[in-house]
């Protein structure tokens, strides 16, 4: 019996060594050209344009006037039917919208970037809590294809909230792709031997022939169940991403509220050719007051496009592959965006994509 116990101990110890050997440490590099703003007392990250806000316009009437170019079937699967309006070649970027904040961006020099992929549902325990109370679920999931995984040069994460960062997806994507993330975010990655670069705002890294720069977003950071309460809030940063390729620029704005940071980006990098702007999670009567501070209404996104002097706007966040975070329905934000665009006007070309469509 003593020998059996001793043998069992040896086997368990050997299995533990094998398990540890199977975990590959990630390689983490930090590039911070300029220190990001932090709170002097807490030493936590804060927004570039912190403080009270005034907003250019707030829709109060006929915001959700029904539109003929948004059609829904009996299963509440909605589609935009207006088609793309680009009358001529305005950009060399190719943009495919997978859903929510996930885009596949290809440059004319051959690089492929993937933003904020969340292929299935949220990480545990949020997915478990949703299943318990019958909370918001996607009408359709985003599925990773082997071709997408094989061709992605770099994954760009804007922040670590559950609807933008899914740890299980990192294991699916694997370590062939590079990962570009905000400061301190690498600590949240599973150990798969990933090549991770943390970038502070206004810091850049070359991927192939494209230059990727972390630029400010107006948001916050938390991986807890209740925002603004637990100690890990804002220990990790948040970013938007600017891709420069052959003299053209594309901005993936990440989750963000409207603030002066859009004008600062324009002053520093010039007019933006393609702007991927969030429109769908924003303050309403059902949302807490701080929501608009860190998320844009559809009309805020139009104002941001003017600040950036975007040539093309592609809105995101609404849709069948989103979770209806703070919205009236899957496509209510798009309805409001199109109605307000007609009311406010914009010099940019507005391009609307359904999930899976490319421009």
BELCORPE-V635034 format. One record per helix or strand of 2 or more residues. SS is the DSSP state (2 for helix, 1 for strand). FROM is the first residue (numbers start at 1). TO is the last residue. If there is no record, write none. Layout:
SS;FROM;TO
SS;FROM;TO
This chain:
2;2;21
1;27;31
1;70;72
1;78;80
1;94;99
1;102;106
1;112;115
2;126;133
2;146;151
1;154;156
2;167;173
1;178;181
2;185;188
1;195;199
1;203;207
1;210;215
1;240;245
1;248;252
2;261;269
1;274;278
2;291;294
2;298;308
1;312;316
2;332;344
1;349;350
